[in-house]
Every structure is written in C-alpha cells, then in structure tokens.
C-alpha cells in the first residue's frame, strides 16, 4: 500500500494552510463581524497555556493544543474511574483502559508511545505541576485519580523544547477547582463487579493561605478473573503570598495500591469465547503489583521590574513489588528535579531562558517466584541511575496579527548501572539539541498556525538493562529515537453557531525507533528498528445548539507506518502499520438539562488496528455507548444532594479494549467489560 513521503506530506500541509487561511480570511470579515450579542464568550485570548511553562496564551500559540475544563455536572455524574473517560473526545490522544490496574492504561498521542508494554512511554504527563514522567522517560499513571481532574491541557506535537526527554506529546492536568465551585464535595458510588469508590475534595482560603485537598478510596473485583484492585490516593496543596511581588505554593500527593491482580493478556480464541478469564500462568503464579508512592513539590514565583523568576522543585519516592510468572521484582525509586526560568519583559520581544536538572535512582532486585512469593537466590541486584541536565530558551516576536516563536533546548543524559552480582559497572551518555519554530496568525475569533518541532526519547532503564545474548550492564547497541514534527491548523469560535472548532493537519518522521526485538527468559529485548512516519488530521468541535444542550465531537485519522531505515535485527516491517495505533477514532458526548434532570451520553468508535509489527493479528473495530443521569432537585440551606446513575457499554458489545504489543505466544488481547452499572450520591456545600 502506498504511503506519503515526508516531502509529499510537507507539500500537502502547506497547501492545507494556504486554503484554510483564504477560507477563514474570507468568512471572518462577514460571518464574525455579524455576531455581537451571543451567550457564549470567546475565550481564545484569556486562556494561558500552563503546559508550555511560559506566558503563551492560546490566541498566540503556534502549536496544536486542546484545553478541557470539566463542569460541576460532569464531575458529579461521570464515574471517571479511568483516564479514557475524560479524554475520548480530545483529538490526538488515545487512552485505552486495559481493565488491568497492575499495568495501567495505554496512552498514545498521534501514535507516539505505541510500543509501551506497561505504563506510558514517549509522552510527558504532569499533575499539579509535578512531572509524573521521570528522567528516563517512564510515566506511572497510578498517581492520577481521574475523578479529581478539574482541567487538562494537551500538547499534541513533539514538545522537547518545553520538556526534554520523552516529549512526543504533553498531558498537563490540574485538580484545583475554580473559586466558585463548592468548598466541600463528597461522592460515593457502587456498581458492577463489586466496585465501590469514596471521594472527598475541599478548597478554601484561610488566613491568607489557599488550600486545596482531595482523597479517594477505590475497590473492585474487576471484570476479569484475577483482576481485583484497591487504590488509595490523596493530595494537598497550600499557596500564599510572601509579599506583593512573590508567592510560594507547596504540594504533597500520595498513591498506594495494596493489591492489583494481573490477569494477563489472551489469545484471540480465549478473548472471544471467555473474555473474563485470566491467563492460567498469571493466576497460578499470583501475578500482580503492590506499590506506595509519595510526591512533593514547591513552586516559587517573584516579579521584578525586568521580568518574572520561577523556580520549582519536586521529588518522588516509589516502592514497588511486582510478582510475575517469570520472576519476583522489587524496585525502590528516588527521583526528582529542579527547574528555573526567567521571563524577560524589557525587550521588544518575549524571551524566556532557563535550566533544568532531573535525576533518578532505581534499586532493582529479582528472584524466582512461586505462588506470588520470592524464592531462591537473587538473580538481579543492581542500581540504575539517570541524570539529565538541560538549558533552554524561547523567544516570541509579536507583529500583530502575526507572531513568530523560536525555541531551542539542549539536553545531556547519563545512564549508569552497578551490577552487584557480577560486580560490574556500565554507563551510556547522550546529548541532543531540539529546536522549534512556529508562526501564528490571529483573526477576530480564530487563529491560524504552523509549527515545526522535535523530540527525542531515550530508552528507559528497563529497556536498557536487557541485552541481546544476556549479560549485565546496559545494552551497548540501543540508542534514543528521535522525531521531527510539522503541523498546521486553525482554531476558532463561530458566534452565530455557538461553535468552538479545532482542525489540524500533522506529520512526523521518527528515526531509530526503539522496538521489541525478542523475548528472552520472559524479558523483552529492545533494538533500534528503523524509521516511522505518522501523519493525519484531527478535528474537534464543541457546540451549544440550545441553552441547556451541549455537544462535543471528535474525529481523528492517523496513518502511522514503519518507513524503512536501518534495522538492528532481521525482521523488516517497511510499509506495515504500527501496532496498537488505531487509524480511525470518533468520540462524542451529548448533555441535556431537562428541569432538574441532567442527562448525558457518550459514543466512542475505534477502528480496527494491528496488535503486532508483522501485521498478522487484528483487533476488530468496536463502538461503545454510555449513559448517565443526575438529579439536581435536593437543595437544603446551602447543601446540595445529587443522586446519579450510569450505564457503561449499554448494548453489551463484546470487544477488546486494548492489546499487548507483540506479545509472546500470540496473547495480544485484553478484553473489555460488558454492560455494567454504577449508582451513587454526591453531597456538596
């Protein structure tokens, strides 16, 4: 099958930008000028993009970015037990709920991160200014309670200029509620598979200190056998003004998972005939995960006559126990970093300069396992360290209505390991420069943009440590993969239709991909597997056709393929689609207010996609429909009681919610749950 070259893609992107610009310029003077008294306000110039760690506002941004702010009705009625419930209508990002808390969700942005076997790879994730992505590029999403997320920002293109390693995209989340939300909210629900959850959140200002806190407890038996889990999560922040020019905010967050059983993935026949089963090897060995993680951060800001100084520091402690069929693994992690920026405001253009240090220290042990318990001698006893130093600068030149942006970041990464069993040491060092350049053209109620940016993704310590042919130390042949991205599009607001729209075209060339070469003694061995091209179109619409009706629509088309280059192993996949990446996705949500009844429904369609690099195993397309109801009629002297009920997978569709990429023995498929119910109560004041 023929696919576009990068040169052809650039031509098509440029043509799209020209045509779109002519179209919008033509209608802006006619349609936009006619709208003067509409109920929805234009927000393009008011939204500051915090995910860029700069003072860029949405109307001046030369990047594809999507923002989401959840309403109180949505926070009350939506179950939001996994991240896919919040992101299925956002363009570019795809989060798959594995129905397996021991592995967590799969996440890709424009296909970046496709190779992840567990956790998240290739994408930066930030929660309340604390990076969940550590120095080697691994991201653990268990810290995030989706129900507590108030707002999100999604950068959909390569973003190493802003965040360095593993920045094929950025997901920036906040739990802080707006000032006009209830000071206290308690929510509790129960449902199918013996699932229950209790949540509490509180915010207030006391004695000049701005407080925000949340906590939750989640317990489920799971849809599949051997998939029960318990999760405890919480966080608290305090912010205050030191004087009229400076302020400080501190945060602490905790996540604990005392139990998470691992059912494993299934071959096609088992997933179809008995989707709730666990793979016997995993249930017999009592595979699962237990962890405790504590994170803390501090953020200082001071204004000077010449600009603004921002300094932030964060630290993470994680203790992991992970019994698997092939071994009993424990990891003790310390990680953290410091970032400092200065925004200079006395120049004829915006300039930010800064530096960042990130570090990671993992103590890793492994023994044999029997019934989920360690036995025998220690077969792995090593200490892995990662240090990352970076300098960066960003400049924005505003020639209203045109603005130009330039960015450059240089990173140096040092990986080292001490193998205490073999008494050997090893190290690898990488340096990289990542530029970006963009242009933005502001119209009355819209913006046109085009952007070129880059990113890189180092191997993680887990991927580094498994060597072809065995042995200790780091794989000497494994190198980082790199990406160059080009995007263009338009975002705006049509008053006459109460329509917020976002349309983007994009293309990326990824070189020296990190791919799984083989599995040796249950452990994956990785190599650099040639190049890949990702290109497609993203559309997103938010519409309010009537006063109490809102509609959100998303469609993404993505063509992501292996595209030649030099392979470090025999199998060449040139022309094959990347596994785990769906070419077609659609999501919509419709909300209607009828008296005191709030009704909403979701529709999500995922097209078929491959589960392996050879393109021999297909995960079939599926469509899911969910529904929710909430009653708003119980109000008592400032107290509000909101009962709610939800149904997921209303039509009881049999489908696989995710896949294990290139899994051993053809066990690719992770079945999704059938029709299930939840009901509960929210108390607010």
N, C-alpha and C positions, 0 to 999 in steps of 0.2 A: 504493500500500500504506500502511495506517495505521501510524503510529509514535507512541510515547508523548511527551507534552509533559513538561517538567521538573516541573510541578506534579503531574501524574499519577504521575511517577516517584517523587517525594518521598512521596506517599501510599503507594505500594506498598512502598517501602523501610521506612517507619515500620511498616507492617503486618507486614512480614517480621521486623523486630527484635522486635516485641511477641510474635509467635507463637514465634519462636526462643527468646526469653527464658523464656516459660512452659514450653516443652518441656524446655529444659535444666535449669531450676529443678526441674521435676518429677522428672527422672531422676537429677539429681545427688545427691539425698538417698537414693536407692535403689541405683542401679547403682554409683555411685562409692564409696559407703560400704561396699559388699560387697568391694571389691578391696583387699587388704592385702599380698599376697605375690606380686608379679609380677616377671618377669625384666627388663622394661624400666622404666627410671626416668622419672618426669615431669621434663621439662626446662624447662617454661614459666617458672619463676621464676629460672632460672640463666642464661638467655641475655641478654646485653646487646646492644642494637641499636646497633652502631657507625655504621651508615649515617645515623643521626639526629644524629650529633655531640653526643650528650648522654648522660646517665646513665640513660636509659629502659631498663627491662628488658621482656622480651617479655610478662610477665604484666600489666604496667601500660600497655602501649601501646594507644592508641586509634586505631590505624591498621592497615591491611591490610599485613602484612609476612610474607614467606616466607624461611626460612633453609635453607641447604643446606650440609652438611659431608660431603665426599667420603671414602669409606673407602679404605684402602690397596689393597684388591682392585680397586676401581673405578679408582683412579689407575694401577694396574699394567696392567689388561687393556683399558681403554677407549682407543681411538685418540685421541679428543678433539683432532682437528686443527682443528675449527671450533667456535664457541661454541654452536651449536644442539645439539650432542651433550650439553651439560651442562644446558640449560635447557628441553628439550622436555617435561619433566614438571612444570615450575613454572607455576602459574596466572598468567594476566595477561600474561606476557611471551611474545613470539614472535620468534625469531631465525631468519631464512631464510638458508641458505648459498647464495650466488649461483653457486658453482663459478667464482668470478672474484675472484682476490686483488687485482686492480687496483681493484676497487670495494669489497671487503669485504662483510660480512654486512649484511642489512637487519634492523633491530630496531624493534619497536613494543611499547609497554606500554599495554594497554587501548585500542589504536588510536592513541595519541599517537606521533608520529614517522612517520606513514604517508606523508608527502609526500617523504621523503628519496630523492634520486636516487643518492647515494653517501654512504658514512659513515653517521652516526647523527645525527638531529635530534630535538629536543624532550625528550631524556632525559639525565639526569646519569649518568655512568659514572666510577667511582673504582676505582683499582687500588693496593692497599697504601698507602692514604691520599693518593695523588697523583691529583688530578682529571684525567681524560683529556678532559673537556669544557672547552674554553677559553672565554674571556669572551663571545664572540659566539654560543655555543651549539653549535658544531661539536664532534663527538666522532670521533676517529680510533681505531678498534679494533685496528689492526695492532700496537699495543704489547702486546696481551694474547696470551700463549700459553695457550690453554685447558687444555692438559695440565698446566700448572703451578698451576692454580687449586685451592686446598685448600678454601675455603669461600666462600659467597656470601650476601648479604642483598639482598632485593628489596622495595623500597617501591613499591606498585602504584598509588597515587593521586597527585594533584598535591602537590608537595613543595617549593614555593618558600620556605616558612617555613624549611626547612632549608638549601636550596642555591641559591635565587635563580633566575636566568635558565635557561630550558630544563630545567625540572624537572617534566615531566609524569609522571615516574616516576624511580626511582633504582636503579641496579645497583651494589652495593658488593662488591668482590672482594678476597680475600687469597690470597697464595701461601705464607704462613708455615705450615709443618706443625706438628702438635701435638708436644708434648715427647716422647711415647712412640713416635713414628714413627722409622724407620731414619735414622741420621745421614747416610748417603750412599745415593743411588739413581741408577743409570744404566739407561737404557732405550733400545733401538734397535729399529726395525721397518722393513720394506719391504713394498711392495704394488703394487697395480694402478696403471697409468698412470706407471710408473717412479717411484713415490713412495718416498721414504725420509726417515726422521727419526731424529735422535740427541738425547737429552736427558740432562741431569745436574742433580741437586739435592743440596744439602748444608746441614746446620744443626748448630750446636754452640755451647757456651759455653766461651770461652777467656779466662782472666784477667779474669773478670767482664764480658766483652763477649758479648752474644748475637748470633751470626752466622746469617745465612740467605742462601743464594745459589742461583741456578739459571741454566742456559743451554741453548739448543737450536739446532739447525740443521735446516731443512726444505727439501726439494727435490722438485718434482713436474713432470711434463709436462702434467698436467691432463687431465680427461676430454674437454674440447672442444679443437678446434684453436686454436692461438694462445692458449693459456691457461697456459703454463708459468710457474712462480714459484719464487723462492728467498727464504727468510726466515731471519734470524739474530736471536735475541732472548736477552736475559740481564738479570739484576738482582742486586744485593747490598745487604744492609742490616746495620747494626750498631747495637745498642742497649745502653745501660749506665746504671747508677745514678750520678748525680752525688753525691748524699748520701742520707740516709734519707728526705728529703722531695721529691726531684726526680730526674727521669731525662730522657734525651735519646736520640733514635733518628734516624739518617740513612739515606737510601736513594738509590741510583742505578740507573737502568734504561735499557737501550738496545734499540732495534729497528731493523733495517736490512733493506731489501728491494732487493737489487741488480737483481732482474728480476721483473716481473709483467706478462705479456702480457694484453691486453684484447680478448676475442673479441666483445664487443658483444652486444646482445640480438637476438632473432629474431622475425619474423612467425610467425603460428600454423602455416602450412603447413610452413615450414622447420623449426620446432621439433619438429613431429610426424614429418616424413619423414627428416630428417637432423639429429638433435639435437646431434651432436658438432661440427657445422660452426661456423666463425666468420663473422660478417657480413663480406663482402668489403671494405667500406670500412675496417673496423678492421684487418683483417690486412694489406691493401695499404699502409696508412699506418703500419704497425708501431706501432699504438696500444698504450700500456702505462703503466707507472708505475715510478719508482725513488725511494726515499726513505731518509733516515737521520734518526733521531730519538733525542734524549738527554733524559732527565728526571731531576731530582734533587729531594729534599725533606728537610726537617728538622722534627722534632716535639719540642717541649719541654713537660714537664709538671711542675708544682710544687704541692704541697699546703700550704695554710695552715690556721690554726685556723678561719677563716671559710669555707673552700671550696677549690676547685681552679682553677688557672690553666693553660690550654692555649694554646700558640702554635705555629702550623705555617706553613711557607713552602714554596713549590715553584716550579720553573722548568722550561721546556721549550724546546728548540731543535729545529727541524724543517727539513730541506732536501728539497724535492720537485721532481722532474722528471716532467712528465706530458704526453707527446705524444698528441694526439687527432686524429681526422680533420680537425677544423676549425682546429686550432692547436697550437702547442708552448708549454706553460705551465710556468713555474717559479715556485715560491713559497718564500721563506725566512721562517720564522716564529720569533719570540721571544715567549714567553708565560709568565705566572706569576701568583702571588698570595700573599697573606698573610691568615691568619685567626687571630683571637684570641677566646677565650671565657673567661668566669669563671662557675663554678657555685657559687652561694652556698648554704651548708648551715646557716646560723644562723637562718634564717627558719622560720616554721611551715609553709612550703611550699617546693617545689623551684623555684629561679629560675636561669635562665642568661641572661646578657647577653653580647653580642659584636659584633664588626665584621669586615668582610672587604673586601679590595681585590683585584680581578683586572684584569689588563691583557693586551693582545695587540697585536703589531706584525707585520704581514704585508707583505713586499715582493713584488709580483706583476708578472711580465713575461709577454708573449705575442707570438709571431711566427707566421708561416705555417709549415707543416710539409711536408716531403717525405721519405718513407721513414723517418719517425720522427726526423728531424733538423730543427733550426730553419733557416729560410731567409728572406731578405728583411728588410724593416725591422720594427722593433719596433712593434706596433700597440697594445700595452698596457704602460704603465710607470707603476705607481702604488704608493703606500704607504698602507696601511689601518691605522688604529689604533682600538682599542676599550679604554675604561676603564670599570670597574664598581666603584662604592663602595656598601657596604651596612651597615646597622645592624639588629640583630635582638634579640629577646628571647623566651624561652619560660618558661612557668610551669606547674607541675603541682601540683594540690591533691589530697591523698590523704585520703579519708574512708572508709577500708577498710570494705567491699569495693569502694567506688566511688571512682574517681579522675577528675578533670577536668583537661584540658590546654588551654592557650591559647598562641597564638604570633602574632607579628607581625614582618614583615621589610619594610624599605623599601630599594629599590634605585634608583640613579641610573646611567644608562648614557650614555656619549658615544661616538658613532661619528664618525670624521673620515677624510678621504682627501686625498691630494695627488696630482694627475694631472700627471706631469712632461712629458707630450707636449703637452697642451693648456694647461699652466701654469695649472691651475685647482685650487681647493680646495673642499671641501664638508664639511658636518657635520650630524649629527642627534643630538638629545638626548631621552632618555626617562626618566621617573620612574614608579615603581609601588610600591604598597603591597599586601602579600599577607598576609592573616590566616588563621588556622586555629583550630578549636575541636573538641575531642573529648571523649568520655565512655567510660569503661571500667568494666565490672562483672566482678569476679573471682569465680569459683566455685571449688570444690575443685580441679578439674582442667581448668578451661576458663575462657575469658574471652569476654564479650560486648562489642562495641564499636560506636560510631558516630562518624563524623568528617566535618566539613566543612573543605575546604581549597581553596587556589587556587594557580595558577601562571601564568606568562607566558612567552612565547617570542619573543624579538626576531628579526628577520631576520638571517641570517648576512651576513658581508661579501660572500660570493659572491652571495647573493641580492639584496643591496642594490645592487651595482655595475651590474647590467644594467637599463637604463632603457627604458621604452616610447618608441619613436621614436629610440633611440640617444642619443648624448651621453655626457658624462663626469660624474663625481661620483656621489652616491648617489641612488637613486630617491626623489624627494620625496614620493611618494604611498603608499609602503609603510610600514605600521605593525606593531607587535607584535600577535600573537594572544594571547588570554587564556582561561583555563579556570577553571571553578568545579566542584568535585567533591564528591559526597556518597556515603558508603559506610557499610555496616553489615555485621556478620557475627559469626561465632563461630569460635573456635579452641580445641581442647582435646585431651584424651587419654583414651581408654577402656581402663582396665587389663584388663578382662575379655577384650577382643578384641585387646590389644596394638596399638591403632589410634590414630594421630595424625591428626586431621582439621582441615580449614580450609574454611569455607564463607563466601562473601561476596557481597553484592549491591552494585552500584555504579552511579552515573550521573554524567555530566559534561556541562556545556554549554561549548562552545568558541566564542568570538566572534571575528570578524575574522580568520578563518583565512588563513594565508599559502598560496596555491595558485599553481601554474604557469599563467600566462595564455597564453603563446605561446613559440615558439622563433624567434629572430632571429639569422641567421648562425651557427647551431649553438649558440647560448647561450639558456638559459631565462630568460624574463622573468616575474617574480612580482608578484602583486597580492593584495589582501585580498579573499577570496572568500566572504563571508557566514559563517554560523554552522554548527555541527555538534553533534549530540547523540550521546554514547556511553553506552550502558548495557548491563548484562548480569549474569551470575552466574559465579562462579569456585568450583570445588571441587577439593580436593586431599586425598589420603589416603595415609598410609604405614602399612603393615600387616606384622606379623611373625606369620604363622599357625603357624609351627613354628620350632624352634630354629635351623635352618640354611636357612630360606626367608624372603625378604623381597619385598614387593610394593609398588610405588608407582603411584598412579593420579592422573590429572588430566583434568578436562574444563572447558572454558571456552566460554561462549556470549556473543557480543558483537554488539550491534546498533549500528553506527556509521553515521550518515547526515548528509548535508547537511540543514540545518534552517532555511532561509530567511535573513533578514537582508539587509543591503545589499551588493550586489556591485559591484566596481570595473570589471567588464567585462560583456560582453553575455550570455555563457552562464551561465544559472542552473540549478543542479542540485538544487533543493529536492526532498527525498524520495529522491534517489539514495543508494546506499550509497557510503561512502568507498572508493576503490580501494586495493588492497594490504592489505586487512583481512579476514581470514577469519572469518565469523560463528561457525563451529564448529571446535573443535580438541580432540583427545584424545591423551593420551600415557601410556604405561605402561612400566615396567621390572620384570622378574622376575629375581631372583637366587637360585640354589640351590647349596648346597655338598654334594657327594657325595664323601666321602672326601677325597682331595687334589685333587679336580677342582672348580673354580669355574666354573659355567655361568650365563650371563645373556642375556636377550633384551629388545629394545626393540620397541615398537609405537607408531607415530605416524600419526594420521589428521588430515588437513587438509581441511576442506570447501571447496567452490568459492567463488571470490571474483572481484571485478572488477579489471581492470587499468587502467581509465580512468574519469574522472569522469563521462562520458556514460553509463556502464554498458552499453557495447556489446560489450566484449571480456571474456570469461570465462576464468579459469584453472580448469580442472577439478579436482575433488577427487582426493585420492590417499591411499594408505596404504603405509607403509614398515615393513618388519620387518628388524631387525638381530640378529645373534647373536655371542656371544663365549665363548671357552674359555680357561682358565688352569690350569696345573698347579703345585701348591704343595709337591711332594714332595722337592725338592732343597735340603737344608739341610746346611751344612758349617761347623761351628765358628763360628757367628755370621754366616756368609754365607748368603744365600738367593738361589737362581736360579729365576726364574719364566718359563717359556716361555708364550706366549699366541698366540691366533689369532682373527681376527674376520672376519665376512662382513657387508657392508652391502648393503641392498636385496636381500635373499635371493631374492625372487621376481621380480627383474629388471623392476620396474614402470617403465613409461615415464611420466614426469611432468615438470612444470616446477617447479623448486624455488623460484623467485622471479619477480618481474615488475619491469619498468622502468615506473614510473608515468607514464601519459600520454605515452609515448614517441613520438617523431616517426616517421611512416610506418607506424604500427601494429606497430612492432618491440617488443612488450611482453615477450616471453617469454624466460626464462633456464633452459634445460633442466638437469635434474639427472642425475647419473651413474647408469649401470646397475649390475648386480651387480658388486661389487668386493671384493677380499681384502687382508688385511694379516696379517703374521706377524712375531713378534719375540721379544725376550728382555729381561728385567729382572733386574738384579743389585743386591742390597741388603745393607747391613750396618750 
